[in-house]
Amino acid sequence: EVMFAADDMTVAARIALELVETSAADPTLPELRVGLACGPTLAWQGDLFGPTVNLASRLVNLARPGTVLLSPDAA
């Protein structure tokens, strides 16, 4: 699992799509699932917390392999 943050939604979407495309092109890697949400987070000791993080985590669980699933605010 990897969590990343970006200050710009366009940048976040590009990162998410490139991660999925790169993993799909490499037969040794599993297909990725990405959950993309935007909103406030709390940074603490090198990690992020809050409802936005929880939403992104839930979206990952719902996403099909090889896809990016966005929250309504991210869309």
ChimeraX attribute file (.defattr): number of C-alpha atoms within 10 A of each C-alpha:
attribute: neighborCount
match mode: 1-to-1
recipient: residues
	/A:1	6
	/A:2	4
	/A:3	12
	/A:4	10
	/A:5	15
	/A:6	11
	/A:7	8
	/A:8	9
	/A:9	15
	/A:10	11
	/A:11	12
	/A:12	18
	/A:13	19
	/A:14	11
	/A:15	15
	/A:16	20
	/A:17	16
	/A:18	12
	/A:19	17
	/A:20	20
	/A:21	15
	/A:22	13
	/A:23	15
	/A:24	16
	/A:25	10
	/A:26	10
	/A:27	9
	/A:28	8
	/A:29	10
	/A:30	12
	/A:31	19
	/A:32	21
	/A:33	21
	/A:34	28
	/A:35	21
	/A:36	28
	/A:37	26
	/A:38	22
	/A:39	11
	/A:40	12
	/A:41	15
	/A:42	12
	/A:43	10
	/A:44	8
	/A:45	6
	/A:46	5
	/A:47	10
	/A:48	16
	/A:49	12
	/A:50	12
	/A:51	14
	/A:52	18
	/A:53	21
	/A:54	14
	/A:55	18
	/A:56	20
	/A:57	16
	/A:58	16
	/A:59	20
	/A:60	21
	/A:61	14
	/A:62	14
	/A:63	16
	/A:64	14
	/A:65	15
	/A:66	16
	/A:67	17
	/A:68	20
	/A:69	21
	/A:70	19
	/A:71	15
	/A:72	9
	/A:73	9
	/A:74	14
	/A:75	11
